[in-house]
Amino acid sequence: MITKLENQADERARFERVWPKLREAFSSAADFLVELGAPNFDFLPSEPMFTTVTLFFYHLNGNRPTRSSKAVLTRWFWATAVGARYSGRGYRPNLLADATFAAELGTRGTARLTLRVSVPLHTLRQTDYSRPGPLSNAFFCLLRILKPRFLEDATEIPLGEISSRSNRSDKHHIFPRGLLRGHDIGPEQFNSILNICYLAARENQSIGQRNPRHYFADVPRNQGVRRRALASHLIPSSPNSGIWNSNVRLGYRTFIEQRTVLLVKAFEKQAGIRLFERKL
């Protein structure tokens, strides 16, 4: 394409004619992805997803998307992200099928796309928060749109403070690494996304390597505020939650099982379809 634009005047003229419409589609696609928790390419589960969304808005011809078409596109977003549909052998066929789907959805307001996603639950446990990838990035998008709150007063954490996917200072190990290392639990387990939440730097530093049963009991002292704050991070806080267990190994295992359930429900609520297997 670039060669044609550089050497063929008619191609340059054609591109200049469609560029205003394409530029508007880029902008609309970016706005839509921000609504889904991806403020920039760092958060995008797969970069080609931006192209697919842009195609949808391009074929809208400047019209506003209907509520139903946005719901369909939202379902596609979470299924593609969680199911890593743009990876491995599925990359090319899924991308081509999705391009046709996006064009039809934009043109007609309806389109068929078969989304067969059945992610094993152990995949959540094995996904390392520090390694960008479809599911890892989808996890951080999910946390953003749930509007995480400060532990100390349950006010919303400004999203500007968690604007970078690669910034580790705002990401907190719920069961601290040092604590788990001391109980022979290694990084392949404690770096799981299931053990991660957003936390402002000032709170993260005050927690250090303390046991969650201690720091969650101390900050904040109001139980209602604490429940609201923990719920915003999808952290189980009921009396039988693993975070209150005095046995670190047993508590961590219980916590991972409980948070798996919460994450599955949250992802599937956003998508409106089942995304995960139900077997442990």
C-alpha atoms as an extended CHARMM CRD file, in Angstrom:
* protein
*
       280  EXT
         1         1  MET       CA              0.0000000000        0.0000000000        0.0000000000  PROA      1               0.0000000000
         2         2  ILE       CA              2.7880000000        2.4150000000        0.9210000000  PROA      2               0.0000000000
         3         3  THR       CA              4.5530000000        1.6760000000       -2.3750000000  PROA      3               0.0000000000
         4         4  LYS       CA              1.3800000000        2.4760000000       -4.2750000000  PROA      4               0.0000000000
         5         5  LEU       CA              0.8920000000        5.7230000000       -2.3650000000  PROA      5               0.0000000000
         6         6  GLU       CA              4.4590000000        6.7660000000       -3.0720000000  PROA      6               0.0000000000
         7         7  ASN       CA              4.4260000000        5.9230000000       -6.7760000000  PROA      7               0.0000000000
         8         8  GLN       CA              0.8470000000        6.1420000000       -8.0430000000  PROA      8               0.0000000000
         9         9  ALA       CA             -0.9660000000        9.4630000000       -8.1600000000  PROA      9               0.0000000000
        10        10  ASP       CA             -4.4060000000        7.8430000000       -8.5300000000  PROA      10              0.0000000000
        11        11  GLU       CA             -3.8420000000        5.7640000000       -5.3790000000  PROA      11              0.0000000000
        12        12  ARG       CA             -2.8120000000        8.8760000000       -3.4630000000  PROA      12              0.0000000000
        13        13  ALA       CA             -5.9310000000       10.6670000000       -4.6460000000  PROA      13              0.0000000000
        14        14  ARG       CA             -8.1360000000        7.7340000000       -3.6130000000  PROA      14              0.0000000000
        15        15  PHE       CA             -6.5250000000        7.5960000000       -0.1990000000  PROA      15              0.0000000000
        16        16  GLU       CA             -6.9840000000       11.3220000000        0.3370000000  PROA      16              0.0000000000
        17        17  ARG       CA            -10.6890000000       10.9260000000       -0.4380000000  PROA      17              0.0000000000
        18        18  VAL       CA            -11.2560000000        8.2020000000        2.1670000000  PROA      18              0.0000000000
        19        19  TRP       CA             -8.8370000000        9.5370000000        4.7860000000  PROA      19              0.0000000000
        20        20  PRO       CA            -11.3310000000       11.8670000000        6.6000000000  PROA      20              0.0000000000
        21        21  LYS       CA            -13.7610000000        8.9730000000        7.0140000000  PROA      21              0.0000000000
        22        22  LEU       CA            -10.9920000000        6.6290000000        8.1030000000  PROA      22              0.0000000000
        23        23  ARG       CA             -9.6040000000        9.1510000000       10.5720000000  PROA      23              0.0000000000
        24        24  GLU       CA            -13.0370000000        9.5080000000       12.1690000000  PROA      24              0.0000000000
        25        25  ALA       CA            -13.2950000000        5.7110000000       12.3870000000  PROA      25              0.0000000000
        26        26  PHE       CA             -9.9240000000        5.5550000000       14.1700000000  PROA      26              0.0000000000
        27        27  SER       CA            -11.1220000000        8.1080000000       16.7130000000  PROA      27              0.0000000000
        28        28  SER       CA            -14.4460000000        6.3590000000       17.3170000000  PROA      28              0.0000000000
        29        29  ALA       CA            -12.6940000000        2.9880000000       17.7050000000  PROA      29              0.0000000000
        30        30  ALA       CA            -10.3370000000        4.4570000000       20.2920000000  PROA      30              0.0000000000
        31        31  ASP       CA            -13.2430000000        5.9420000000       22.2540000000  PROA      31              0.0000000000
        32        32  PHE       CA            -15.0810000000        2.6070000000       22.2250000000  PROA      32              0.0000000000
        33        33  LEU       CA            -12.0310000000        0.7150000000       23.4720000000  PROA      33              0.0000000000
        34        34  VAL       CA            -11.5190000000        3.2320000000       26.2790000000  PROA      34              0.0000000000
        35        35  GLU       CA            -15.0460000000        2.3790000000       27.4450000000  PROA      35              0.0000000000
        36        36  LEU       CA            -13.9160000000       -1.2560000000       27.6460000000  PROA      36              0.0000000000
        37        37  GLY       CA            -10.9300000000       -0.4300000000       29.8360000000  PROA      37              0.0000000000
        38        38  ALA       CA             -8.2220000000       -0.0720000000       27.1720000000  PROA      38              0.0000000000
        39        39  PRO       CA             -7.0370000000        3.5670000000       27.2680000000  PROA      39              0.0000000000
        40        40  ASN       CA             -4.0440000000        2.8540000000       25.0210000000  PROA      40              0.0000000000
        41        41  PHE       CA             -2.2790000000        0.0800000000       23.1090000000  PROA      41              0.0000000000
        42        42  ASP       CA             -0.5170000000       -1.1290000000       26.2830000000  PROA      42              0.0000000000
        43        43  PHE       CA             -3.8510000000       -2.4670000000       27.5300000000  PROA      43              0.0000000000
        44        44  LEU       CA             -5.1910000000       -3.8300000000       24.2480000000  PROA      44              0.0000000000
        45        45  PRO       CA             -5.4070000000       -7.6530000000       24.4920000000  PROA      45              0.0000000000
        46        46  SER       CA             -4.3810000000       -7.9790000000       20.8240000000  PROA      46              0.0000000000
        47        47  GLU       CA             -3.3480000000       -5.0620000000       18.6190000000  PROA      47              0.0000000000
        48        48  PRO       CA             -5.3460000000       -6.2330000000       15.5390000000  PROA      48              0.0000000000
        49        49  MET       CA             -8.4890000000       -5.7630000000       17.6190000000  PROA      49              0.0000000000
        50        50  PHE       CA             -8.1190000000       -2.0390000000       16.9790000000  PROA      50              0.0000000000
        51        51  THR       CA             -8.3240000000       -2.7060000000       13.2350000000  PROA      51              0.0000000000
        52        52  THR       CA            -11.4810000000       -4.7810000000       13.6350000000  PROA      52              0.0000000000
        53        53  VAL       CA            -13.2160000000       -2.0890000000       15.7060000000  PROA      53              0.0000000000
        54        54  THR       CA            -12.0850000000        0.5870000000       13.2390000000  PROA      54              0.0000000000
        55        55  LEU       CA            -13.6670000000       -1.3790000000       10.3690000000  PROA      55              0.0000000000
        56        56  PHE       CA            -16.9500000000       -1.4250000000       12.2460000000  PROA      56              0.0000000000
        57        57  PHE       CA            -16.9910000000        2.3480000000       12.6780000000  PROA      57              0.0000000000
        58        58  TYR       CA            -15.7550000000        2.9250000000        9.1160000000  PROA      58              0.0000000000
        59        59  HSD       CA            -18.7740000000        1.0540000000        7.7390000000  PROA      59              0.0000000000
        60        60  LEU       CA            -21.1240000000        2.9730000000       10.0230000000  PROA      60              0.0000000000
        61        61  ASN       CA            -20.5250000000        5.9400000000        7.7110000000  PROA      61              0.0000000000
        62        62  GLY       CA            -20.5500000000        8.4450000000       10.5430000000  PROA      62              0.0000000000
        63        63  ASN       CA            -23.7580000000        7.1500000000       12.1230000000  PROA      63              0.0000000000
        64        64  ARG       CA            -24.0340000000        6.3620000000       15.8190000000  PROA      64              0.0000000000
        65        65  PRO       CA            -23.9330000000        2.6650000000       16.6680000000  PROA      65              0.0000000000
        66        66  THR       CA            -27.1470000000        1.1660000000       17.9700000000  PROA      66              0.0000000000
        67        67  ARG       CA            -27.2980000000       -0.2770000000       21.4670000000  PROA      67              0.0000000000
        68        68  SER       CA            -27.6270000000       -3.7830000000       20.0600000000  PROA      68              0.0000000000
        69        69  SER       CA            -24.6330000000       -3.4450000000       17.7100000000  PROA      69              0.0000000000
        70        70  LYS       CA            -22.4850000000       -2.1290000000       20.5710000000  PROA      70              0.0000000000
        71        71  ALA       CA            -23.5640000000       -5.0990000000       22.6770000000  PROA      71              0.0000000000
        72        72  VAL       CA            -22.5370000000       -7.4860000000       19.9050000000  PROA      72              0.0000000000
        73        73  LEU       CA            -19.1780000000       -5.7400000000       19.5140000000  PROA      73              0.0000000000
        74        74  THR       CA            -18.6420000000       -5.8130000000       23.2800000000  PROA      74              0.0000000000
        75        75  ARG       CA            -19.3490000000       -9.5480000000       23.3190000000  PROA      75              0.0000000000
        76        76  TRP       CA            -16.8140000000       -9.9920000000       20.5080000000  PROA      76              0.0000000000
        77        77  PHE       CA            -14.2190000000       -7.9390000000       22.4150000000  PROA      77              0.0000000000
        78        78  TRP       CA            -14.2980000000      -10.0570000000       25.5810000000  PROA      78              0.0000000000
        79        79  ALA       CA            -14.5230000000      -13.3660000000       23.7340000000  PROA      79              0.0000000000
        80        80  THR       CA            -11.5540000000      -12.4410000000       21.5470000000  PROA      80              0.0000000000
        81        81  ALA       CA             -9.5290000000      -11.1480000000       24.4960000000  PROA      81              0.0000000000
        82        82  VAL       CA            -10.2110000000      -13.9030000000       27.0230000000  PROA      82              0.0000000000
        83        83  GLY       CA            -10.1140000000      -16.6470000000       24.3910000000  PROA      83              0.0000000000
        84        84  ALA       CA             -6.9070000000      -15.2980000000       22.7730000000  PROA      84              0.0000000000
        85        85  ARG       CA             -8.5410000000      -15.7270000000       19.3640000000  PROA      85              0.0000000000
        86        86  TYR       CA             -5.8410000000      -13.6540000000       17.6560000000  PROA      86              0.0000000000
        87        87  SER       CA             -2.9950000000      -15.9700000000       18.5650000000  PROA      87              0.0000000000
        88        88  GLY       CA             -1.5050000000      -19.1980000000       17.2580000000  PROA      88              0.0000000000
        89        89  ARG       CA             -3.2760000000      -20.9730000000       14.4200000000  PROA      89              0.0000000000
        90        90  GLY       CA             -6.4220000000      -18.9330000000       14.9740000000  PROA      90              0.0000000000
        91        91  TYR       CA             -4.7390000000      -15.6340000000       14.1180000000  PROA      91              0.0000000000
        92        92  ARG       CA             -5.3590000000      -15.4070000000       10.3700000000  PROA      92              0.0000000000
        93        93  PRO       CA             -8.7380000000      -17.1870000000       10.0530000000  PROA      93              0.0000000000
        94        94  ASN       CA            -10.2280000000      -15.3560000000       13.0280000000  PROA      94              0.0000000000
        95        95  LEU       CA             -8.9040000000      -11.9910000000       11.8950000000  PROA      95              0.0000000000
        96        96  LEU       CA            -10.3380000000      -12.4240000000        8.3870000000  PROA      96              0.0000000000
        97        97  ALA       CA            -13.6760000000      -13.6640000000        9.7220000000  PROA      97              0.0000000000
        98        98  ASP       CA            -13.8340000000      -10.7690000000       12.1590000000  PROA      98              0.0000000000
        99        99  ALA       CA            -13.1070000000       -8.2380000000        9.4310000000  PROA      99              0.0000000000
       100       100  THR       CA            -16.1500000000       -9.4910000000        7.5060000000  PROA      100             0.0000000000
       101       101  PHE       CA            -18.1890000000       -9.5090000000       10.7250000000  PROA      101             0.0000000000
       102       102  ALA       CA            -17.2210000000       -5.9100000000       11.5890000000  PROA      102             0.0000000000
       103       103  ALA       CA            -18.0700000000       -4.6550000000        8.0900000000  PROA      103             0.0000000000
       104       104  GLU       CA            -21.4820000000       -6.3700000000        8.1350000000  PROA      104             0.0000000000
       105       105  LEU       CA            -22.2590000000       -5.1700000000       11.6540000000  PROA      105             0.0000000000
       106       106  GLY       CA            -21.3910000000       -1.5910000000       10.7170000000  PROA      106             0.0000000000
       107       107  THR       CA            -23.3190000000       -1.6910000000        7.4350000000  PROA      107             0.0000000000
       108       108  ARG       CA            -26.4550000000       -3.5420000000        8.5220000000  PROA      108             0.0000000000
       109       109  GLY       CA            -26.4460000000       -3.2470000000       12.3030000000  PROA      109             0.0000000000
       110       110  THR       CA            -26.4620000000       -7.0140000000       12.6170000000  PROA      110             0.0000000000
       111       111  ALA       CA            -24.0020000000       -9.7780000000       11.8210000000  PROA      111             0.0000000000
       112       112  ARG       CA            -23.3920000000      -13.3980000000       12.6610000000  PROA      112             0.0000000000
       113       113  LEU       CA            -20.1820000000      -14.5540000000       14.2460000000  PROA      113             0.0000000000
       114       114  THR       CA            -19.7410000000      -17.8660000000       16.0040000000  PROA      114             0.0000000000
       115       115  LEU       CA            -17.7530000000      -17.3580000000       19.1860000000  PROA      115             0.0000000000
       116       116  ARG       CA            -16.7120000000      -20.6930000000       20.6630000000  PROA      116             0.0000000000
       117       117  VAL       CA            -14.7520000000      -19.8380000000       23.7880000000  PROA      117             0.0000000000
       118       118  SER       CA            -14.1620000000      -22.2900000000       26.6150000000  PROA      118             0.0000000000
       119       119  VAL       CA            -11.0740000000      -21.2850000000       28.5510000000  PROA      119             0.0000000000
       120       120  PRO       CA             -9.8940000000      -23.7630000000       31.2300000000  PROA      120             0.0000000000
       121       121  LEU       CA             -9.9880000000      -22.3060000000       34.7350000000  PROA      121             0.0000000000
       122       122  HSD       CA             -6.3580000000      -23.2290000000       35.3200000000  PROA      122             0.0000000000
       123       123  THR       CA             -5.4250000000      -20.7730000000       32.5550000000  PROA      123             0.0000000000
       124       124  LEU       CA             -6.4120000000      -17.9350000000       34.8760000000  PROA      124             0.0000000000
       125       125  ARG       CA             -4.1280000000      -19.3120000000       37.5680000000  PROA      125             0.0000000000
       126       126  GLN       CA             -1.2210000000      -19.7540000000       35.1760000000  PROA      126             0.0000000000
       127       127  THR       CA             -1.4140000000      -16.2780000000       33.6250000000  PROA      127             0.0000000000
       128       128  ASP       CA              1.4620000000      -14.1010000000       34.8680000000  PROA      128             0.0000000000
       129       129  TYR       CA              0.4200000000      -10.4960000000       35.4610000000  PROA      129             0.0000000000
       130       130  SER       CA              3.8430000000       -9.1570000000       34.3940000000  PROA      130             0.0000000000
       131       131  ARG       CA              3.7240000000      -10.7010000000       30.9140000000  PROA      131             0.0000000000
       132       132  PRO       CA              1.5080000000       -8.8410000000       28.4450000000  PROA      132             0.0000000000
       133       133  GLY       CA             -0.8700000000      -11.1350000000       26.6170000000  PROA      133             0.0000000000
       134       134  PRO       CA             -4.5520000000      -11.3830000000       25.6660000000  PROA      134             0.0000000000
       135       135  LEU       CA             -5.8760000000      -12.7110000000       28.9870000000  PROA      135             0.0000000000
       136       136  SER       CA             -3.4800000000      -10.7160000000       31.1660000000  PROA      136             0.0000000000
       137       137  ASN       CA             -4.3710000000       -7.4770000000       29.3920000000  PROA      137             0.0000000000
       138       138  ALA       CA             -8.0790000000       -8.3460000000       29.4490000000  PROA      138             0.0000000000
       139       139  PHE       CA             -7.7710000000       -8.7890000000       33.2180000000  PROA      139             0.0000000000
       140       140  PHE       CA             -6.4100000000       -5.2610000000       33.6620000000  PROA      140             0.0000000000
       141       141  CYS       CA             -9.0850000000       -3.8530000000       31.3390000000  PROA      141             0.0000000000
       142       142  LEU       CA            -11.6950000000       -5.5610000000       33.5000000000  PROA      142             0.0000000000
       143       143  LEU       CA            -10.2750000000       -4.0970000000       36.7040000000  PROA      143             0.0000000000
       144       144  ARG       CA            -10.2670000000       -0.6060000000       35.1900000000  PROA      144             0.0000000000
       145       145  ILE       CA            -13.9200000000       -0.6210000000       34.1560000000  PROA      145             0.0000000000
       146       146  LEU       CA            -14.9140000000       -1.8700000000       37.6240000000  PROA      146             0.0000000000
       147       147  LYS       CA            -13.5590000000        1.4350000000       38.9990000000  PROA      147             0.0000000000
       148       148  PRO       CA            -11.1810000000        0.1890000000       41.7140000000  PROA      148             0.0000000000
       149       149  ARG       CA            -11.2640000000        2.0590000000       45.0360000000  PROA      149             0.0000000000
       150       150  PHE       CA             -8.7530000000        3.0620000000       47.6970000000  PROA      150             0.0000000000
       151       151  LEU       CA             -8.7320000000        0.6840000000       50.6410000000  PROA      151             0.0000000000
       152       152  GLU       CA             -8.5930000000        3.4570000000       53.2000000000  PROA      152             0.0000000000
       153       153  ASP       CA            -11.8450000000        5.2410000000       52.2740000000  PROA      153             0.0000000000
       154       154  ALA       CA            -13.3620000000        3.4160000000       49.2530000000  PROA      154             0.0000000000
       155       155  THR       CA            -13.1280000000        6.4910000000       47.0170000000  PROA      155             0.0000000000
       156       156  GLU       CA            -12.3460000000        5.7460000000       43.3730000000  PROA      156             0.0000000000
       157       157  ILE       CA             -8.6910000000        5.5640000000       42.3790000000  PROA      157             0.0000000000
       158       158  PRO       CA             -8.1660000000        8.1340000000       39.5820000000  PROA      158             0.0000000000
       159       159  LEU       CA             -7.6890000000        6.1720000000       36.3860000000  PROA      159             0.0000000000
       160       160  GLY       CA             -4.8280000000        8.4940000000       35.4780000000  PROA      160             0.0000000000
       161       161  GLU       CA             -2.8640000000        6.7890000000       38.2510000000  PROA      161             0.0000000000
       162       162  ILE       CA             -3.2060000000        3.4360000000       36.4820000000  PROA      162             0.0000000000
       163       163  SER       CA             -2.7940000000        4.6000000000       32.9060000000  PROA      163             0.0000000000
       164       164  SER       CA              0.1590000000        2.3720000000       32.0300000000  PROA      164             0.0000000000
       165       165  ARG       CA             -0.1100000000       -1.3960000000       31.6240000000  PROA      165             0.0000000000
       166       166  SER       CA              3.6490000000       -1.7760000000       32.1440000000  PROA      166             0.0000000000
       167       167  ASN       CA              3.8360000000        0.2860000000       35.3620000000  PROA      167             0.0000000000
       168       168  ARG       CA              4.2140000000       -2.1900000000       38.2230000000  PROA      168             0.0000000000
       169       169  SER       CA              4.1360000000        0.3660000000       41.0350000000  PROA      169             0.0000000000
       170       170  ASP       CA              0.3240000000        0.5280000000       40.9590000000  PROA      170             0.0000000000
       171       171  LYS       CA             -0.1290000000       -3.2550000000       40.9260000000  PROA      171             0.0000000000
       172       172  HSD       CA             -0.3200000000       -5.0490000000       44.2400000000  PROA      172             0.0000000000
       173       173  HSD       CA              0.1800000000       -8.6810000000       45.2480000000  PROA      173             0.0000000000
       174       174  ILE       CA             -2.7870000000       -9.3540000000       47.5210000000  PROA      174             0.0000000000
       175       175  PHE       CA             -0.7810000000      -12.0560000000       49.2770000000  PROA      175             0.0000000000
       176       176  PRO       CA              2.6530000000      -10.3420000000       49.2670000000  PROA      176             0.0000000000
       177       177  ARG       CA              5.5300000000      -12.0660000000       47.4970000000  PROA      177             0.0000000000
       178       178  GLY       CA              7.7940000000      -12.1000000000       50.5320000000  PROA      178             0.0000000000
       179       179  LEU       CA              5.0870000000      -13.6720000000       52.6510000000  PROA      179             0.0000000000
       180       180  LEU       CA              4.4530000000      -16.4520000000       50.1270000000  PROA      180             0.0000000000
       181       181  ARG       CA              8.1480000000      -17.0790000000       49.5030000000  PROA      181             0.0000000000
       182       182  GLY       CA              8.5070000000      -17.6730000000       53.2270000000  PROA      182             0.0000000000
       183       183  HSD       CA              5.9430000000      -20.4580000000       52.8990000000  PROA      183             0.0000000000
       184       184  ASP       CA              7.5890000000      -22.1170000000       49.8690000000  PROA      184             0.0000000000
       185       185  ILE       CA              5.1880000000      -20.6570000000       47.3060000000  PROA      185             0.0000000000
       186       186  GLY       CA              7.0830000000      -19.5610000000       44.1950000000  PROA      186             0.0000000000
       187       187  PRO       CA              6.6140000000      -16.8400000000       41.5560000000  PROA      187             0.0000000000
       188       188  GLU       CA              4.8120000000      -19.1730000000       39.1550000000  PROA      188             0.0000000000
       189       189  GLN       CA              1.9900000000      -19.0760000000       41.7140000000  PROA      189             0.0000000000
       190       190  PHE       CA              2.2110000000      -15.6850000000       43.4290000000  PROA      190             0.0000000000
       191       191  ASN       CA              2.5690000000      -13.7520000000       40.1360000000  PROA      191             0.0000000000
       192       192  SER       CA             -0.7630000000      -15.1180000000       38.8980000000  PROA      192             0.0000000000
       193       193  ILE       CA             -3.2840000000      -12.4510000000       37.8910000000  PROA      193             0.0000000000
       194       194  LEU       CA             -5.5110000000      -14.0050000000       40.5580000000  PROA      194             0.0000000000
       195       195  ASN       CA             -3.1850000000      -12.5350000000       43.1990000000  PROA      195             0.0000000000
       196       196  ILE       CA             -3.0590000000       -9.0400000000       41.6890000000  PROA      196             0.0000000000
       197       197  CYS       CA             -5.1370000000       -5.9020000000       42.0750000000  PROA      197             0.0000000000
       198       198  TYR       CA             -4.6420000000       -2.1850000000       41.4970000000  PROA      198             0.0000000000
       199       199  LEU       CA             -3.4470000000       -0.1900000000       44.4460000000  PROA      199             0.0000000000
       200       200  ALA       CA             -2.1630000000        3.3650000000       44.6680000000  PROA      200             0.0000000000
       201       201  ALA       CA              1.5260000000        3.6020000000       45.5020000000  PROA      201             0.0000000000
       202       202  ARG       CA              0.9380000000        5.1800000000       48.9060000000  PROA      202             0.0000000000
       203       203  GLU       CA             -1.2170000000        2.2460000000       50.0430000000  PROA      203             0.0000000000
       204       204  ASN       CA              1.0300000000       -0.3390000000       48.4330000000  PROA      204             0.0000000000
       205       205  GLN       CA              4.0570000000        0.9360000000       50.3500000000  PROA      205             0.0000000000
       206       206  SER       CA              2.2110000000        0.9580000000       53.6860000000  PROA      206             0.0000000000
       207       207  ILE       CA              1.2480000000       -2.6990000000       53.2900000000  PROA      207             0.0000000000
       208       208  GLY       CA              4.7040000000       -4.0740000000       52.5290000000  PROA      208             0.0000000000
       209       209  GLN       CA              4.9530000000       -7.8250000000       53.1760000000  PROA      209             0.0000000000
       210       210  ARG       CA              2.1830000000       -8.0120000000       55.7770000000  PROA      210             0.0000000000
       211       211  ASN       CA             -0.3260000000      -10.8320000000       55.8680000000  PROA      211             0.0000000000
       212       212  PRO       CA             -3.6050000000       -9.7780000000       54.1980000000  PROA      212             0.0000000000
       213       213  ARG       CA             -5.5710000000      -10.8200000000       57.2960000000  PROA      213             0.0000000000
       214       214  HSD       CA             -3.7170000000       -8.0570000000       59.1420000000  PROA      214             0.0000000000
       215       215  TYR       CA             -3.5820000000       -5.2170000000       56.6370000000  PROA      215             0.0000000000
       216       216  PHE       CA             -7.1570000000       -5.7150000000       55.4110000000  PROA      216             0.0000000000
       217       217  ALA       CA             -8.3190000000       -5.6580000000       59.0380000000  PROA      217             0.0000000000
       218       218  ASP       CA             -6.4330000000       -2.4110000000       59.6990000000  PROA      218             0.0000000000
       219       219  VAL       CA             -7.2430000000       -0.4270000000       56.5280000000  PROA      219             0.0000000000
       220       220  PRO       CA             -9.9170000000        0.7810000000       56.7420000000  PROA      220             0.0000000000
       221       221  ARG       CA            -11.5200000000        0.3040000000       60.1710000000  PROA      221             0.0000000000
       222       222  ASN       CA            -15.0710000000        0.7400000000       58.8600000000  PROA      222             0.0000000000
       223       223  GLN       CA            -16.3170000000       -2.6650000000       57.6380000000  PROA      223             0.0000000000
       224       224  GLY       CA            -18.7630000000       -1.2100000000       55.1240000000  PROA      224             0.0000000000
       225       225  VAL       CA            -16.0100000000        0.8240000000       53.4970000000  PROA      225             0.0000000000
       226       226  ARG       CA            -13.7520000000       -2.2210000000       53.4450000000  PROA      226             0.0000000000
       227       227  ARG       CA            -16.3810000000       -4.4210000000       51.7800000000  PROA      227             0.0000000000
       228       228  ARG       CA            -17.0410000000       -1.7790000000       49.1300000000  PROA      228             0.0000000000
       229       229  ALA       CA            -13.3300000000       -1.3090000000       48.4440000000  PROA      229             0.0000000000
       230       230  LEU       CA            -12.5700000000       -5.0390000000       48.2400000000  PROA      230             0.0000000000
       231       231  ALA       CA            -15.5620000000       -5.6980000000       45.9860000000  PROA      231             0.0000000000
       232       232  SER       CA            -14.2450000000       -3.1020000000       43.5250000000  PROA      232             0.0000000000
       233       233  HSD       CA            -11.0630000000       -5.1920000000       43.2000000000  PROA      233             0.0000000000
       234       234  LEU       CA            -12.9480000000       -8.5150000000       43.0040000000  PROA      234             0.0000000000
       235       235  ILE       CA            -11.3710000000       -9.6050000000       46.2890000000  PROA      235             0.0000000000
       236       236  PRO       CA            -13.5330000000      -12.0480000000       48.2970000000  PROA      236             0.0000000000
       237       237  SER       CA            -14.1800000000      -10.5610000000       51.7420000000  PROA      237             0.0000000000
       238       238  SER       CA            -16.7690000000      -12.8270000000       53.3880000000  PROA      238             0.0000000000
       239       239  PRO       CA            -15.8610000000      -14.3300000000       56.8040000000  PROA      239             0.0000000000
       240       240  ASN       CA            -14.7770000000      -17.5810000000       55.1110000000  PROA      240             0.0000000000
       241       241  SER       CA            -12.5260000000      -15.7980000000       52.6170000000  PROA      241             0.0000000000
       242       242  GLY       CA             -8.9690000000      -17.0830000000       52.3590000000  PROA      242             0.0000000000
       243       243  ILE       CA             -7.6170000000      -13.6110000000       53.1580000000  PROA      243             0.0000000000
       244       244  TRP       CA             -8.6520000000      -14.0650000000       56.8140000000  PROA      244             0.0000000000
       245       245  ASN       CA             -7.1000000000      -17.5140000000       57.2580000000  PROA      245             0.0000000000
       246       246  SER       CA             -4.1940000000      -17.6130000000       59.7280000000  PROA      246             0.0000000000
       247       247  ASN       CA             -2.6590000000      -20.5340000000       57.7830000000  PROA      247             0.0000000000
       248       248  VAL       CA             -0.9450000000      -18.7820000000       54.8610000000  PROA      248             0.0000000000
       249       249  ARG       CA             -0.7080000000      -21.7970000000       52.5470000000  PROA      249             0.0000000000
       250       250  LEU       CA             -4.3010000000      -22.9000000000       53.1320000000  PROA      250             0.0000000000
       251       251  GLY       CA             -5.5500000000      -19.3280000000       53.0480000000  PROA      251             0.0000000000
       252       252  TYR       CA             -3.8140000000      -18.6350000000       49.7320000000  PROA      252             0.0000000000
       253       253  ARG       CA             -5.2070000000      -21.7950000000       48.1400000000  PROA      253             0.0000000000
       254       254  THR       CA             -8.7120000000      -20.9400000000       49.3430000000  PROA      254             0.0000000000
       255       255  PHE       CA             -8.3480000000      -17.3470000000       48.1750000000  PROA      255             0.0000000000
       256       256  ILE       CA             -7.2360000000      -18.3980000000       44.6690000000  PROA      256             0.0000000000
       257       257  GLU       CA            -10.2520000000      -20.6950000000       44.3240000000  PROA      257             0.0000000000
       258       258  GLN       CA            -12.6320000000      -17.9850000000       45.5330000000  PROA      258             0.0000000000
       259       259  ARG       CA            -11.1960000000      -15.2480000000       43.3450000000  PROA      259             0.0000000000
       260       260  THR       CA            -11.3060000000      -17.5450000000       40.3170000000  PROA      260             0.0000000000
       261       261  VAL       CA            -15.0760000000      -17.7110000000       40.7580000000  PROA      261             0.0000000000
       262       262  LEU       CA            -15.3730000000      -13.9220000000       41.0800000000  PROA      262             0.0000000000
       263       263  LEU       CA            -13.2530000000      -13.2600000000       37.9890000000  PROA      263             0.0000000000
       264       264  VAL       CA            -15.1460000000      -15.7700000000       35.8700000000  PROA      264             0.0000000000
       265       265  LYS       CA            -18.4630000000      -14.1670000000       36.8400000000  PROA      265             0.0000000000
       266       266  ALA       CA            -17.1430000000      -10.6590000000       36.1700000000  PROA      266             0.0000000000
       267       267  PHE       CA            -15.7060000000      -11.5220000000       32.7430000000  PROA      267             0.0000000000
       268       268  GLU       CA            -18.8590000000      -13.3400000000       31.6800000000  PROA      268             0.0000000000
       269       269  LYS       CA            -21.0840000000      -10.5440000000       32.9360000000  PROA      269             0.0000000000
       270       270  GLN       CA            -19.2120000000       -8.0860000000       30.7120000000  PROA      270             0.0000000000
       271       271  ALA       CA            -19.3350000000      -10.4340000000       27.7120000000  PROA      271             0.0000000000
       272       272  GLY       CA            -22.8940000000      -11.6130000000       28.1820000000  PROA      272             0.0000000000
       273       273  ILE       CA            -21.8470000000      -15.1550000000       27.2440000000  PROA      273             0.0000000000
       274       274  ARG       CA            -20.0290000000      -18.0640000000       28.8640000000  PROA      274             0.0000000000
       275       275  LEU       CA            -16.2670000000      -17.8670000000       28.3950000000  PROA      275             0.0000000000
       276       276  PHE       CA            -14.8170000000      -20.4160000000       30.8140000000  PROA      276             0.0000000000
       277       277  GLU       CA            -15.0530000000      -24.0990000000       31.5150000000  PROA      277             0.0000000000
       278       278  ARG       CA            -16.6670000000      -25.0380000000       34.7990000000  PROA      278             0.0000000000
       279       279  LYS       CA            -14.3090000000      -27.8650000000       35.7590000000  PROA      279             0.0000000000
       280       280  LEU       CA            -11.4720000000      -27.0870000000       38.1930000000  PROA      280             0.0000000000
